Amino acid sequence: MGQELTLLCLGNEPVTGAVWMTPDGMRASSNITFARLSTSNAGVYTCHGTIQEQIVSSVIDLRISSKLTDKYLRMLVIYLC
């Protein structure tokens, strides 16, 4: 815990209007960065966007372990298909 983590919302084709919905229902930009990751950041995050006029979404259930160290992941990329 305490490490930085960025969630990216991308597509295999250009995505327009990509936004994240956070576990508390707030909207965020296509990238979410946690400066100091903690268990309070855990929850279900949903990315919504548009690819070729079709609305698409992807979901991640972010779980935080107190055993995280610097050798673990710093960026998580979610692809909309």
C-alpha distances in whole Angstrom, upper triangle without the diagonal:
4,6,9,10,14,16,19,22,25,28,31,33,33,31,32,31,27,25,22,22,19,19,21,23,23,24,22,23,23,20,17,14,11,11,7,5,5,8,11,10,11,15,18,19,22,23,27,30,33,34,38,39,37,34,31,28,25,22,18,17,13,11,8,7,6,7,5,7,9,12,10,11,11,14,15,19,21,25,27,31
4,7,9,13,16,19,22,25,29,31,33,32,31,32,30,27,25,22,22,19,19,21,23,22,23,21,22,22,19,15,12,9,8,4,5,6,10,11,11,13,17,19,19,23,24,27,29,33,34,38,39,37,34,32,28,26,23,20,19,15,14,10,11,9,11,8,9,9,13,12,12,11,14,16,20,22,25,28,31
4,6,10,13,16,20,22,26,28,30,30,28,29,28,25,23,21,22,19,20,22,24,22,23,20,20,20,16,14,11,8,7,5,5,8,12,13,12,14,17,19,19,22,22,26,28,31,32,36,37,35,33,30,27,24,22,19,18,14,14,11,12,11,11,8,8,7,10,9,9,8,11,13,17,19,23,26,29
4,7,10,13,17,19,23,25,27,26,25,26,25,22,20,18,19,17,19,20,22,20,20,17,17,17,13,11,7,5,5,5,6,10,13,14,11,14,17,18,17,20,20,23,24,28,29,33,33,32,30,27,24,22,20,17,17,14,14,12,14,14,14,11,11,9,12,10,9,6,8,11,14,17,20,23,26
4,7,10,13,16,19,22,24,23,22,23,22,19,17,15,17,15,16,18,20,18,18,15,15,14,10,8,6,5,7,8,7,10,13,13,10,12,14,15,14,16,16,20,21,25,26,29,30,29,26,24,21,18,17,14,14,11,12,11,13,14,15,11,12,11,12,10,7,5,5,7,11,13,17,19,23
4,6,10,13,16,19,21,20,18,19,18,15,14,12,15,13,16,18,19,17,16,12,12,10,7,5,4,6,8,11,10,13,15,15,12,13,15,15,12,14,13,17,18,21,22,26,27,25,23,21,18,16,15,13,14,12,14,14,16,18,18,15,15,14,15,13,9,6,5,6,8,11,14,16,20
4,7,10,13,16,18,17,15,17,16,12,11,9,12,11,14,16,16,15,14,11,10,8,6,5,6,9,12,13,12,14,16,16,12,12,13,12,9,11,10,13,15,18,19,23,24,22,20,17,14,12,11,10,12,10,13,14,17,19,20,16,18,17,17,14,11,9,6,5,6,7,11,13,16
4,6,10,13,14,14,12,14,13,10,10,9,13,13,16,18,18,16,14,11,9,6,5,7,9,12,14,17,15,18,19,19,15,16,16,14,11,11,9,12,12,15,16,19,21,19,17,15,13,11,12,11,14,13,16,17,20,23,23,20,21,19,19,17,13,11,7,6,5,6,8,10,14
4,7,11,12,11,9,11,10,7,8,8,11,13,16,18,17,16,13,11,9,5,6,9,12,15,18,20,18,21,21,21,17,17,16,14,11,9,6,8,9,11,12,16,17,16,14,11,9,9,10,11,14,14,18,19,23,25,26,23,24,23,23,20,16,15,11,9,6,5,6,7,11
4,7,8,8,7,10,11,8,10,11,15,17,19,22,20,19,16,14,12,8,9,12,15,18,21,23,21,24,25,25,21,21,20,17,14,12,9,10,9,11,10,14,15,14,13,11,10,10,13,13,17,17,21,22,25,28,28,25,26,25,24,21,18,16,13,11,7,6,5,6,9
4,5,6,6,9,12,9,12,14,17,19,22,24,22,22,19,17,15,11,13,16,19,22,24,26,25,27,28,28,24,23,22,19,16,14,11,11,9,9,8,11,13,12,12,10,10,10,13,15,19,20,23,25,28,31,31,28,29,28,27,24,20,19,16,13,10,8,5,5,6
4,7,8,12,15,13,16,17,20,23,25,28,26,25,22,21,18,15,16,19,22,25,27,29,28,30,31,31,27,26,25,22,19,17,14,14,12,12,9,11,14,13,14,12,13,13,16,17,21,22,25,27,30,33,33,30,30,29,28,25,22,21,18,15,12,10,7,7,7
4,6,10,13,12,16,18,21,24,26,29,27,26,22,21,18,15,17,20,23,26,29,31,30,32,33,33,29,28,27,24,21,18,15,14,11,10,7,8,12,12,13,12,14,14,18,20,24,25,28,30,33,36,36,33,33,32,31,28,25,24,20,18,14,13,10,9,8
4,7,10,10,14,16,20,22,26,28,25,24,20,19,16,13,15,19,21,25,27,30,29,32,32,32,28,28,27,24,21,18,14,13,10,8,6,8,11,12,12,12,14,15,19,20,24,25,28,30,33,36,36,33,34,32,31,29,25,24,20,18,15,14,11,10,10
4,7,6,10,13,16,19,22,24,21,20,17,15,13,10,13,16,19,23,25,28,27,29,30,29,25,25,24,21,17,15,11,9,6,5,5,8,10,10,10,9,11,13,16,18,22,22,26,28,31,34,34,31,32,31,31,28,24,23,19,17,14,12,10,8,10
4,6,9,13,15,19,22,23,20,19,15,14,12,10,13,16,20,23,26,29,28,30,31,29,26,26,25,22,18,15,12,9,6,5,7,9,9,10,10,10,12,14,17,20,23,24,28,29,33,35,36,33,34,33,33,30,26,25,21,19,16,15,13,11,13
4,6,10,13,16,19,20,17,15,12,11,9,8,12,15,18,21,24,27,26,28,28,27,23,24,22,20,16,13,10,8,5,6,9,12,11,11,10,11,11,14,16,19,22,22,26,28,31,34,35,32,33,32,33,30,26,24,21,19,16,15,14,12,14
4,7,10,13,17,18,15,14,10,9,7,5,9,12,15,18,21,24,23,25,25,24,20,21,19,17,13,10,7,5,4,7,10,13,13,12,10,9,9,11,13,15,18,19,22,24,28,30,31,28,30,29,29,26,23,21,17,15,13,11,11,9,12
4,7,10,13,14,12,10,7,6,5,5,8,9,13,16,19,21,20,22,22,20,17,18,16,14,10,8,6,5,6,10,13,16,15,15,12,11,10,11,12,14,16,17,20,22,26,28,29,27,28,28,28,25,22,20,17,15,13,12,12,11,15
4,6,10,11,9,8,6,5,6,6,8,8,12,14,17,19,17,19,19,17,14,14,12,10,7,6,4,6,9,13,15,19,18,17,13,12,9,9,9,11,13,13,17,18,22,25,26,24,26,25,26,23,20,18,15,13,12,11,12,12,15
4,7,8,6,6,5,6,9,10,11,10,14,15,18,20,18,18,18,16,13,13,11,9,6,5,6,8,11,15,18,21,20,18,14,13,10,10,9,11,12,13,16,18,22,24,26,24,27,27,28,24,22,20,18,16,15,13,15,14,17
4,5,5,5,6,7,10,12,12,9,12,12,16,17,15,15,14,12,9,10,8,7,5,7,9,11,15,18,21,25,24,22,18,16,13,12,10,10,11,11,13,15,19,21,23,22,24,25,26,22,20,19,17,15,16,14,17,17,20
4,6,7,10,11,14,15,15,13,15,14,17,17,15,14,13,10,9,8,5,5,6,8,11,14,17,21,24,27,26,24,20,18,15,14,11,10,9,10,12,14,17,20,22,21,24,25,26,23,21,20,19,17,18,16,19,19,22
4,6,9,11,15,17,17,14,16,15,18,18,16,15,14,11,10,11,9,9,9,11,14,16,19,23,26,29,28,26,22,21,17,17,14,14,13,13,15,16,20,22,25,24,26,27,29,26,24,23,21,20,21,19,22,21,25
4,7,10,13,15,16,14,17,17,20,21,19,18,17,14,13,13,11,10,9,10,12,13,16,20,23,26,24,22,19,18,15,15,13,14,14,15,17,19,23,25,28,26,29,29,31,27,25,24,22,20,20,18,21,20,23
4,7,10,13,14,12,14,15,18,19,18,18,18,15,13,14,13,12,10,11,12,13,16,19,22,25,24,23,19,18,16,16,15,15,16,16,18,20,23,25,28,26,28,28,30,27,24,23,21,19,20,18,20,20,23
4,7,10,11,10,13,15,18,20,19,20,20,17,15,16,14,13,10,10,10,10,12,16,19,22,21,20,16,16,14,15,14,15,16,16,20,21,25,27,29,27,29,28,30,27,24,22,19,18,18,16,18,17,20
4,7,7,7,10,12,15,17,17,18,19,17,14,15,14,13,10,10,9,10,12,16,19,22,21,20,17,16,14,14,14,15,16,16,19,20,23,25,27,25,26,26,27,24,21,19,16,16,15,14,16,16,20
4,5,7,10,13,15,18,18,20,21,19,16,18,17,16,12,12,9,10,11,14,16,20,19,19,16,16,14,14,15,16,18,17,21,21,25,27,28,25,27,25,27,24,21,18,15,15,14,13,15,15,18
4,7,10,13,16,19,18,21,22,20,17,18,17,15,12,11,8,9,9,12,14,17,18,17,15,13,12,12,13,14,17,16,20,21,24,26,28,24,26,24,25,22,19,16,13,12,11,10,11,11,15
4,7,10,13,15,15,18,19,18,14,16,16,15,12,12,10,12,12,16,17,21,21,21,18,16,14,14,14,14,16,15,18,18,22,24,25,21,22,21,22,19,16,13,10,10,9,10,12,13,17
4,7,10,12,11,14,16,14,11,13,13,13,10,11,10,13,15,18,20,24,24,23,20,18,16,14,14,13,14,12,15,16,19,20,22,19,20,19,20,18,15,12,10,10,11,11,14,16,19
4,6,9,9,12,15,14,11,13,15,15,13,15,14,17,18,22,23,27,28,27,24,22,19,18,17,15,16,13,15,15,17,19,20,17,17,16,18,16,13,10,9,10,12,14,17,19,22
4,5,5,9,11,11,8,11,13,15,13,16,16,19,21,25,27,30,31,29,26,24,21,19,18,15,15,12,13,12,15,15,17,14,15,14,17,14,13,10,10,11,14,16,19,21,25
4,6,9,13,13,11,14,17,18,17,20,20,23,24,28,30,33,34,33,30,28,25,23,21,19,19,15,16,14,16,16,17,14,14,13,16,15,14,10,12,14,17,19,22,24,28
4,6,10,10,9,12,16,18,17,21,21,25,27,30,32,36,36,35,32,29,26,24,22,19,18,14,14,12,13,12,14,12,12,12,15,14,13,11,13,15,18,20,24,26,30
4,7,8,7,9,12,15,15,18,19,23,25,29,30,34,34,33,30,27,24,21,19,16,15,11,11,8,10,10,12,9,11,12,14,12,11,10,12,13,16,18,22,24,27
4,5,6,8,11,15,15,19,21,24,27,31,32,36,36,34,31,29,25,22,20,16,14,11,10,7,8,8,11,10,12,14,16,14,14,13,15,16,19,20,24,26,29
4,5,5,9,13,14,18,20,24,27,31,33,36,36,34,31,28,24,22,18,15,13,10,8,5,7,8,11,11,14,16,18,16,16,15,17,17,20,20,24,26,29
4,6,8,12,13,17,19,22,26,29,32,35,35,33,29,27,23,21,18,15,13,10,10,8,11,12,15,14,17,19,21,18,18,17,18,18,20,20,24,25,29
4,7,10,10,14,16,19,22,26,28,32,32,30,26,24,20,18,15,12,11,8,8,8,11,12,15,14,16,17,19,16,15,14,14,14,17,17,20,22,25
4,7,9,13,15,19,22,26,28,31,31,29,25,23,19,16,13,10,8,5,5,6,9,12,14,13,17,18,19,16,15,15,15,14,16,16,20,21,24
4,6,10,13,16,20,23,26,29,29,26,23,20,16,14,10,8,6,5,7,9,12,15,18,17,20,21,22,19,17,17,16,14,16,15,18,19,22
4,7,10,13,17,20,22,26,25,23,19,16,13,10,7,6,4,6,9,12,15,18,20,19,22,23,24,20,18,18,16,14,15,13,16,16,19
4,7,10,13,17,19,23,22,20,17,14,10,8,6,5,6,7,11,13,17,20,22,20,22,23,23,20,17,17,15,12,12,10,13,13,16
4,7,10,14,16,19,19,16,13,10,7,6,4,6,9,10,14,17,20,23,25,23,25,26,26,22,19,19,16,13,12,9,11,10,13
4,7,10,13,16,16,14,11,8,5,5,6,9,12,13,17,19,23,25,27,24,26,26,26,23,19,18,15,12,11,8,9,8,11
4,7,10,13,13,11,7,6,4,7,9,12,15,16,20,23,26,29,30,28,30,30,30,26,23,22,19,16,14,11,10,8,11
4,7,10,9,8,6,6,6,9,12,15,18,19,23,26,29,32,33,30,32,31,31,28,24,23,19,17,14,12,10,8,10
4,6,6,5,4,6,9,12,15,18,21,23,27,29,33,36,36,34,35,34,34,31,27,26,22,20,17,14,12,9,10
4,5,5,7,7,10,13,16,19,23,24,28,30,34,37,37,34,36,35,34,31,27,26,23,20,17,14,11,8,8
4,5,8,10,13,16,20,23,26,28,32,34,37,41,41,38,39,38,38,35,31,30,26,24,20,18,15,12,11
4,7,9,13,16,20,23,26,28,32,35,38,41,42,39,41,40,39,36,33,31,28,25,22,19,16,13,12
4,6,10,13,17,20,24,26,29,32,36,39,40,37,39,38,38,34,31,30,26,23,20,17,14,11,10
4,7,11,14,17,21,23,26,29,33,36,37,34,36,36,36,32,29,28,24,21,18,15,13,10,10
4,7,11,14,17,20,23,26,29,33,33,31,33,33,32,29,25,25,21,18,15,12,10,6,7
4,7,10,14,16,19,22,26,29,30,28,30,30,29,26,23,22,19,16,13,10,9,6,8
4,7,10,13,16,19,22,26,26,24,27,27,26,23,19,19,16,13,11,7,7,6,8
4,7,9,13,16,19,23,24,22,25,25,25,21,18,18,16,12,11,8,10,9,12
4,6,9,12,16,19,20,18,21,22,21,17,15,15,13,10,10,8,11,12,14
4,6,10,13,16,18,17,20,21,21,17,15,16,15,12,13,11,14,15,18
4,7,10,13,15,13,16,18,18,14,12,13,12,10,12,12,15,17,20
4,7,10,12,11,14,17,17,13,13,14,14,12,15,15,19,20,23
4,7,9,8,11,14,15,12,12,13,14,13,17,17,21,23,26
4,5,6,10,13,14,11,12,14,16,16,19,20,24,26,29
4,6,9,12,14,12,14,15,18,18,22,23,27,29,32
4,6,10,11,10,12,14,17,18,22,23,27,29,32
4,7,8,7,9,11,14,15,18,20,24,27,30
4,5,6,9,10,14,16,19,22,25,29,31
4,5,8,8,12,15,18,21,24,28,31
4,7,9,12,14,17,20,23,27,29
4,7,9,11,14,17,20,24,26
4,6,7,11,14,17,20,23
4,7,10,13,17,20,23
4,7,10,13,16,19
4,7,10,13,16
4,6,10,13
4,7,10
4,6
4
